[in-house]
Amino acid sequence: MKPSHKYQGLVVAGTHSSVGKSSISVGLMHLLEQKGYSIKPFKIGPDYIEPGHHKRACGRPSYNLDTVMCSKNYVTNLFNDIMTERDLAIVEGVMGLHDGASSTSEKGSTAAVAKHLGLPVLLVIDGKAMARSAAALVLGYMKLDPKVNLVGVIANNINSVRHAQIIKDSIEHHTSAKLLACLPTSPDLSIPNRYLGLHQSIEGKATIYKKWANHIESHIDMKLFKKLFNLNKPSRSTANIKQEPSRWKTKAKPCSFNIAVARDEAFQFIYQDTLDFLCHQGFNVSFFSPIHDSHLPKNMDGYYFPGGYPELHAKSLNQNKSMIKDIKKAGIAGQMIIGECGGLMYLGKQIIDANNKKLSMVGLFDFSTSIKTRKLTLGYRELKPIKATNKSKNLILQGHEFHYSTFSTNNELPKWKNSSLKAGVLVKDGFTTRNCHVFYTHIYWASNKEWLNHLASSMITSIRGTL
């Protein structure tokens, strides 16, 4: 299914991770927004950090486009729901252009989404210590899948005019792509990294986006860029009228539930599509901080603790005893509480930090987690109940894991399992006590309507006492 409209847009792809596509994406977003374009940002794949930077760069929420956790039809409808004819989509890719969920197919890759949405590709390469081989690199990315419309290249880490000319001549002689910019290295433009990727957008200054915008504008052939990607002049119209979202196939429900979402330095990993979906399905969403607020928000039907970096803020979380007391009391009383990854860590007994210091957490679950010995767990998940009931037998939860923490102790029994074996190992996840549910998997809620219905039923049964 192709998009029902041909919208303006482009995909910023890379040859590999850490090549600079995130910095160039936010720089382009900020630059073009300042030039009068209505930018709609997107991120391919399961990512939370880059969308936060997108939002600060152009002032609009960023949406994930993932063809593994969601169907292709869902991705199409999501894209069409967000875009209008006056908008310009800038879509940041994931990893390298052809990297995804499979080593032998395009599944989940940037290339697959670019083709599916009919968007042209701007490829970012690292030109450092490279000459004519730059052409071989670009040509290989083009020839692996000729259906990908790769039209332009930006070369990063080019520090002389002579080097830039060599890169340009080689790429444009051997390929049909045009070299649009050669960007020199600058220490002032660095966005710090840590083990899960870039630092979160809330940790840095917004001036970095303007710096990247200026950096790109100083070196890009803007006239050629607009021509290659068929960019129309910025629209002066302010009309942005949309019908009911098509991706959920239902009309918005009146607000029936109140859900409070943890959001602060420790908890940031939540999809914008999840927030939209909750509102559409009749949930009144509010936010609170387990670090800074003394107490839980009152009159809530449920609480959601998404992923993040609780291990970096374990001391502050531990010291907020009144918040911990409120959460534990709510859980014991039967209120619905959901935790994912970082939320799972916080709702357990202890977090053991990188210095092997043990810090007590909420204690709703009989397990502790540790970041002392980092072990990467990464992959898509399709979870099904291990022991299905009539209410849960049709539940399938799409999501992904990406964390370096591990269980140091775990006396809880998993309630869910990955529906497929990977390397002969059956992944088990998901723990429940009373009406509290935690997962190491980040669930893509918006593509799992049955999951939200299941939770709503639990709320009604446990909190309001009726079916």
SULDA-V869901 format. One record per residue. N is the residue number from 1. RES is the residue in three letters. OMEGA is omega as a letter, one per 20 degrees, with the letter a starting at -180 (* if undefined). Layout:
{{N & RES & OMEGA} {N & RES & OMEGA}}
//
This chain:
{{1 & MET & r} {2 & LYS & r} {3 & PRO & a} {4 & SER & r} {5 & HIS & r} {6 & LYS & a} {7 & TYR & r} {8 & GLN & r} {9 & GLY & r} {10 & LEU & r} {11 & VAL & r} {12 & VAL & a} {13 & ALA & r} {14 & GLY & r} {15 & THR & r} {16 & HIS & r} {17 & SER & r} {18 & SER & r} {19 & VAL & r} {20 & GLY & a} {21 & LYS & r} {22 & SER & a} {23 & SER & r} {24 & ILE & r} {25 & SER & a} {26 & VAL & r} {27 & GLY & r} {28 & LEU & r} {29 & MET & a} {30 & HIS & a} {31 & LEU & a} {32 & LEU & r} {33 & GLU & r} {34 & GLN & r} {35 & LYS & r} {36 & GLY & r} {37 & TYR & r} {38 & SER & a} {39 & ILE & r} {40 & LYS & a} {41 & PRO & r} {42 & PHE & r} {43 & LYS & r} {44 & ILE & r} {45 & GLY & a} {46 & PRO & a} {47 & ASP & r} {48 & TYR & a} {49 & ILE & a} {50 & GLU & r} {51 & PRO & r} {52 & GLY & r} {53 & HIS & r} {54 & HIS & a} {55 & LYS & r} {56 & ARG & a} {57 & ALA & a} {58 & CYS & r} {59 & GLY & r} {60 & ARG & a} {61 & PRO & a} {62 & SER & a} {63 & TYR & r} {64 & ASN & r} {65 & LEU & a} {66 & ASP & a} {67 & THR & r} {68 & VAL & r} {69 & MET & a} {70 & CYS & r} {71 & SER & r} {72 & LYS & r} {73 & ASN & r} {74 & TYR & r} {75 & VAL & r} {76 & THR & a} {77 & ASN & r} {78 & LEU & r} {79 & PHE & r} {80 & ASN & r} {81 & ASP & a} {82 & ILE & a} {83 & MET & r} {84 & THR & a} {85 & GLU & a} {86 & ARG & a} {87 & ASP & r} {88 & LEU & r} {89 & ALA & r} {90 & ILE & a} {91 & VAL & r} {92 & GLU & a} {93 & GLY & r} {94 & VAL & r} {95 & MET & r} {96 & GLY & a} {97 & LEU & a} {98 & HIS & r} {99 & ASP & r} {100 & GLY & a} {101 & ALA & a} {102 & SER & r} {103 & SER & a} {104 & THR & r} {105 & SER & a} {106 & GLU & a} {107 & LYS & r} {108 & GLY & a} {109 & SER & r} {110 & THR & a} {111 & ALA & a} {112 & ALA & a} {113 & VAL & r} {114 & ALA & r} {115 & LYS & a} {116 & HIS & a} {117 & LEU & r} {118 & GLY & a} {119 & LEU & r} {120 & PRO & a} {121 & VAL & r} {122 & LEU & a} {123 & LEU & r} {124 & VAL & r} {125 & ILE & r} {126 & ASP & a} {127 & GLY & a} {128 & LYS & r} {129 & ALA & a} {130 & MET & r} {131 & ALA & a} {132 & ARG & r} {133 & SER & r} {134 & ALA & r} {135 & ALA & r} {136 & ALA & r} {137 & LEU & a} {138 & VAL & a} {139 & LEU & r} {140 & GLY & r} {141 & TYR & r} {142 & MET & a} {143 & LYS & r} {144 & LEU & r} {145 & ASP & a} {146 & PRO & r} {147 & LYS & r} {148 & VAL & a} {149 & ASN & a} {150 & LEU & a} {151 & VAL & a} {152 & GLY & a} {153 & VAL & r} {154 & ILE & r} {155 & ALA & a} {156 & ASN & r} {157 & ASN & r} {158 & ILE & a} {159 & ASN & r} {160 & SER & r} {161 & VAL & r} {162 & ARG & r} {163 & HIS & r} {164 & ALA & a} {165 & GLN & r} {166 & ILE & r} {167 & ILE & a} {168 & LYS & a} {169 & ASP & a} {170 & SER & a} {171 & ILE & a} {172 & GLU & r} {173 & HIS & a} {174 & HIS & a} {175 & THR & r} {176 & SER & a} {177 & ALA & r} {178 & LYS & r} {179 & LEU & a} {180 & LEU & a} {181 & ALA & r} {182 & CYS & a} {183 & LEU & r} {184 & PRO & r} {185 & THR & r} {186 & SER & r} {187 & PRO & a} {188 & ASP & a} {189 & LEU & a} {190 & SER & r} {191 & ILE & a} {192 & PRO & r} {193 & ASN & r} {194 & ARG & a} {195 & TYR & r} {196 & LEU & r} {197 & GLY & r} {198 & LEU & r} {199 & HIS & a} {200 & GLN & a} {201 & SER & a} {202 & ILE & a} {203 & GLU & a} {204 & GLY & r} {205 & LYS & a} {206 & ALA & a} {207 & THR & a} {208 & ILE & a} {209 & TYR & r} {210 & LYS & r} {211 & LYS & r} {212 & TRP & r} {213 & ALA & r} {214 & ASN & a} {215 & HIS & r} {216 & ILE & a} {217 & GLU & a} {218 & SER & a} {219 & HIS & a} {220 & ILE & r} {221 & ASP & a} {222 & MET & r} {223 & LYS & r} {224 & LEU & r} {225 & PHE & a} {226 & LYS & a} {227 & LYS & a} {228 & LEU & a} {229 & PHE & r} {230 & ASN & a} {231 & LEU & r} {232 & ASN & r} {233 & LYS & r} {234 & PRO & a} {235 & SER & r} {236 & ARG & a} {237 & SER & r} {238 & THR & a} {239 & ALA & a} {240 & ASN & a} {241 & ILE & r} {242 & LYS & r} {243 & GLN & r} {244 & GLU & r} {245 & PRO & a} {246 & SER & a} {247 & ARG & a} {248 & TRP & r} {249 & LYS & r} {250 & THR & r} {251 & LYS & r} {252 & ALA & r} {253 & LYS & r} {254 & PRO & a} {255 & CYS & a} {256 & SER & a} {257 & PHE & r} {258 & ASN & r} {259 & ILE & r} {260 & ALA & a} {261 & VAL & r} {262 & ALA & r} {263 & ARG & r} {264 & ASP & a} {265 & GLU & a} {266 & ALA & a} {267 & PHE & a} {268 & GLN & a} {269 & PHE & r} {270 & ILE & r} {271 & TYR & r} {272 & GLN & r} {273 & ASP & r} {274 & THR & r} {275 & LEU & r} {276 & ASP & a} {277 & PHE & r} {278 & LEU & r} {279 & CYS & a} {280 & HIS & a} {281 & GLN & r} {282 & GLY & r} {283 & PHE & r} {284 & ASN & a} {285 & VAL & r} {286 & SER & a} {287 & PHE & r} {288 & PHE & a} {289 & SER & r} {290 & PRO & r} {291 & ILE & a} {292 & HIS & a} {293 & ASP & a} {294 & SER & a} {295 & HIS & r} {296 & LEU & r} {297 & PRO & a} {298 & LYS & r} {299 & ASN & r} {300 & MET & r} {301 & ASP & a} {302 & GLY & r} {303 & TYR & a} {304 & TYR & r} {305 & PHE & a} {306 & PRO & a} {307 & GLY & r} {308 & GLY & a} {309 & TYR & r} {310 & PRO & r} {311 & GLU & r} {312 & LEU & a} {313 & HIS & a} {314 & ALA & a} {315 & LYS & r} {316 & SER & r} {317 & LEU & r} {318 & ASN & a} {319 & GLN & r} {320 & ASN & a} {321 & LYS & a} {322 & SER & r} {323 & MET & r} {324 & ILE & r} {325 & LYS & r} {326 & ASP & a} {327 & ILE & a} {328 & LYS & r} {329 & LYS & r} {330 & ALA & a} {331 & GLY & r} {332 & ILE & r} {333 & ALA & r} {334 & GLY & r} {335 & GLN & a} {336 & MET & r} {337 & ILE & r} {338 & ILE & r} {339 & GLY & r} {340 & GLU & r} {341 & CYS & r} {342 & GLY & r} {343 & GLY & r} {344 & LEU & a} {345 & MET & a} {346 & TYR & a} {347 & LEU & r} {348 & GLY & a} {349 & LYS & a} {350 & GLN & r} {351 & ILE & r} {352 & ILE & a} {353 & ASP & a} {354 & ALA & r} {355 & ASN & r} {356 & ASN & r} {357 & LYS & a} {358 & LYS & a} {359 & LEU & a} {360 & SER & r} {361 & MET & a} {362 & VAL & r} {363 & GLY & r} {364 & LEU & a} {365 & PHE & a} {366 & ASP & r} {367 & PHE & r} {368 & SER & a} {369 & THR & a} {370 & SER & r} {371 & ILE & a} {372 & LYS & r} {373 & THR & a} {374 & ARG & r} {375 & LYS & a} {376 & LEU & r} {377 & THR & a} {378 & LEU & r} {379 & GLY & r} {380 & TYR & r} {381 & ARG & r} {382 & GLU & a} {383 & LEU & r} {384 & LYS & r} {385 & PRO & r} {386 & ILE & r} {387 & LYS & a} {388 & ALA & r} {389 & THR & r} {390 & ASN & a} {391 & LYS & a} {392 & SER & a} {393 & LYS & a} {394 & ASN & a} {395 & LEU & r} {396 & ILE & a} {397 & LEU & r} {398 & GLN & r} {399 & GLY & r} {400 & HIS & r} {401 & GLU & r} {402 & PHE & a} {403 & HIS & r} {404 & TYR & r} {405 & SER & r} {406 & THR & r} {407 & PHE & r} {408 & SER & r} {409 & THR & r} {410 & ASN & r} {411 & ASN & r} {412 & GLU & r} {413 & LEU & r} {414 & PRO & a} {415 & LYS & a} {416 & TRP & r} {417 & LYS & r} {418 & ASN & a} {419 & SER & r} {420 & SER & r} {421 & LEU & r} {422 & LYS & a} {423 & ALA & r} {424 & GLY & a} {425 & VAL & r} {426 & LEU & r} {427 & VAL & r} {428 & LYS & a} {429 & ASP & r} {430 & GLY & a} {431 & PHE & a} {432 & THR & r} {433 & THR & a} {434 & ARG & r} {435 & ASN & r} {436 & CYS & a} {437 & HIS & r} {438 & VAL & a} {439 & PHE & r} {440 & TYR & r} {441 & THR & r} {442 & HIS & a} {443 & ILE & r} {444 & TYR & a} {445 & TRP & a} {446 & ALA & r} {447 & SER & a} {448 & ASN & a} {449 & LYS & a} {450 & GLU & r} {451 & TRP & r} {452 & LEU & r} {453 & ASN & r} {454 & HIS & r} {455 & LEU & r} {456 & ALA & r} {457 & SER & r} {458 & SER & r} {459 & MET & a} {460 & ILE & a} {461 & THR & a} {462 & SER & a} {463 & ILE & a} {464 & ARG & r} {465 & GLY & r} {466 & THR & r} {467 & LEU & *}}
//
